[in-house]
């Protein structure tokens, strides 16, 4: 699932860079990086504006964290737990 999420985040940036390659590679790479880096910020803004999405992301992240901890992948579990904390913070839940 983590690979699918990474690919979903990278595909718009790669597509942007590929479409703009005719205008020069430096501009294409800059545009691709901008699109790729703006996706997490757009998700955070969406969770602030629509709190039920933040709750859903937090629940999914907590389940993924528990599964990762159960498999012995401590760093991945910690990253998922941090994502859940960020999502709950965006919804206005005081931790």
NUDOVEX-288083 format. One record per residue (C-alpha): residue number from 1; y, z, x. Coordinates in steps of 0.25 Angstrom, whole numbers. Layout:
<rec pos="NUM" y="Y" z="Z" x="X"/>
...
***
This chain:
<rec pos="1" y="0" z="0" x="0"/>
<rec pos="2" y="9" z="3" x="12"/>
<rec pos="3" y="7" z="-11" x="17"/>
<rec pos="4" y="11" z="-17" x="4"/>
<rec pos="5" y="24" z="-9" x="3"/>
<rec pos="6" y="28" z="-13" x="17"/>
<rec pos="7" y="25" z="-28" x="14"/>
<rec pos="8" y="33" z="-26" x="1"/>
<rec pos="9" y="45" z="-21" x="8"/>
<rec pos="10" y="44" z="-32" x="19"/>
<rec pos="11" y="42" z="-44" x="11"/>
<rec pos="12" y="56" z="-45" x="6"/>
<rec pos="13" y="62" z="-44" x="20"/>
<rec pos="14" y="52" z="-54" x="26"/>
<rec pos="15" y="55" z="-64" x="14"/>
<rec pos="16" y="70" z="-62" x="16"/>
<rec pos="17" y="69" z="-65" x="31"/>
<rec pos="18" y="60" z="-77" x="28"/>
<rec pos="19" y="69" z="-83" x="18"/>
<rec pos="20" y="82" z="-81" x="27"/>
<rec pos="21" y="75" z="-86" x="40"/>
<rec pos="22" y="83" z="-99" x="39"/>
<rec pos="23" y="96" z="-92" x="41"/>
<rec pos="24" y="92" z="-86" x="54"/>
<rec pos="25" y="81" z="-75" x="58"/>
<rec pos="26" y="91" z="-64" x="61"/>
<rec pos="27" y="97" z="-65" x="47"/>
<rec pos="28" y="83" z="-66" x="40"/>
<rec pos="29" y="78" z="-54" x="48"/>
<rec pos="30" y="90" z="-46" x="44"/>
<rec pos="31" y="89" z="-50" x="29"/>
<rec pos="32" y="74" z="-47" x="29"/>
<rec pos="33" y="77" z="-33" x="36"/>
<rec pos="34" y="88" z="-30" x="25"/>
<rec pos="35" y="79" z="-34" x="14"/>
<rec pos="36" y="67" z="-26" x="19"/>
<rec pos="37" y="75" z="-13" x="22"/>
<rec pos="38" y="83" z="-14" x="9"/>
<rec pos="39" y="70" z="-12" x="1"/>
<rec pos="40" y="67" z="3" x="3"/>
<rec pos="41" y="82" z="6" x="0"/>
<rec pos="42" y="81" z="-2" x="-13"/>
<rec pos="43" y="69" z="6" x="-17"/>
<rec pos="44" y="76" z="19" x="-14"/>
<rec pos="45" y="88" z="15" x="-22"/>
<rec pos="46" y="79" z="11" x="-33"/>
<rec pos="47" y="72" z="24" x="-33"/>
<rec pos="48" y="86" z="31" x="-34"/>
<rec pos="49" y="90" z="22" x="-46"/>
<rec pos="50" y="77" z="23" x="-53"/>
<rec pos="51" y="70" z="37" x="-50"/>
<rec pos="52" y="57" z="34" x="-57"/>
<rec pos="53" y="54" z="24" x="-46"/>
<rec pos="54" y="57" z="34" x="-36"/>
<rec pos="55" y="47" z="44" x="-43"/>
<rec pos="56" y="36" z="32" x="-43"/>
<rec pos="57" y="39" z="29" x="-29"/>
<rec pos="58" y="38" z="44" x="-25"/>
<rec pos="59" y="24" z="46" x="-33"/>
<rec pos="60" y="19" z="33" x="-26"/>
<rec pos="61" y="23" z="38" x="-13"/>
<rec pos="62" y="17" z="52" x="-15"/>
<rec pos="63" y="4" z="46" x="-19"/>
<rec pos="64" y="4" z="37" x="-6"/>
<rec pos="65" y="8" z="49" x="2"/>
<rec pos="66" y="-4" z="57" x="-3"/>
<rec pos="67" y="-13" z="46" x="-1"/>
<rec pos="68" y="-8" z="44" x="14"/>
<rec pos="69" y="-9" z="59" x="17"/>
<rec pos="70" y="-23" z="58" x="11"/>
<rec pos="71" y="-27" z="47" x="20"/>
<rec pos="72" y="-21" z="55" x="32"/>
<rec pos="73" y="-9" z="45" x="34"/>
<rec pos="74" y="1" z="56" x="36"/>
<rec pos="75" y="13" z="47" x="40"/>
<rec pos="76" y="11" z="37" x="29"/>
<rec pos="77" y="10" z="49" x="19"/>
<rec pos="78" y="23" z="55" x="24"/>
<rec pos="79" y="30" z="42" x="23"/>
<rec pos="80" y="25" z="41" x="8"/>
<rec pos="81" y="29" z="55" x="6"/>
<rec pos="82" y="43" z="52" x="11"/>
<rec pos="83" y="44" z="40" x="2"/>
<rec pos="84" y="41" z="49" x="-10"/>
<rec pos="85" y="52" z="59" x="-5"/>
<rec pos="86" y="62" z="48" x="-4"/>
<rec pos="87" y="58" z="43" x="-18"/>
<rec pos="88" y="59" z="56" x="-24"/>
<rec pos="89" y="72" z="58" x="-18"/>
<rec pos="90" y="77" z="45" x="-24"/>
<rec pos="91" y="73" z="50" x="-37"/>
<rec pos="92" y="81" z="63" x="-36"/>
<rec pos="93" y="69" z="72" x="-35"/>
<rec pos="94" y="73" z="84" x="-26"/>
<rec pos="95" y="62" z="87" x="-16"/>
***
